[in-house]
Amino acid sequence: MSRTEQDVLAGVGPRLRALRRARGVTLAGLSAETGITSSTLSRLENGKLRPTLEQLLPLARAHGVPIEDLVEAPLTGDPRIHLRPMRRFGLTVVPLTRRAGGIQAYKVIYPPASRARTTGLQTHEGYEWFYVLNGHIQFVLGDQEFRLGPGEAAEFDTRVPHRIGSAGEEPAELLTLFGPQGERAHLSTDRTDQPHRRRLWSSGARAADPHVPGGEAGVRGSSG
């Protein structure tokens, strides 16, 4: 085995551990998702076991990353992100960051309303921010409903029951930022239900929020 191959394999374990911890998943939880025993997962993460393709495929699916991201380090000196769309819960999700952990950026494409899956309101830990690139979004937050178009953005506490979907018969494209809790909620099935406060940014309207100084949520947006 060449030095390069050894270096590539040596980097798999740390990447697997970072991805699992970023999602907030235990070894037992990941074992249930992949069918790989907890002891084998531990040995893979610690570099004591050389990964096989049969192991990497379910791990890549569980973590929501292309398999090449598990075995290849980013190109040195090349800051470009090579876009690799994924399908998640009827949505097209394009990762825009390539590091494990922390805040992650995604482009999310919602199908036309008539082709979207029927889903209820969801809750999970964390905060989320999105910006509408194209199309129009129906955004339900608690007992409020908003329609957002290109140039408008929203930030909200995801412990408040919420739902996002296309508002018309064309796909809607969003730029979305969320942390490990949001990543876990959108790329796996782990969700919690702890309603809390909210803040909304939308051009042309202000929403009262007792948790924001002055009693109002900030409003930002433009139609340009």
Disulfide bonds with the S-S distance in Angstrom:
none
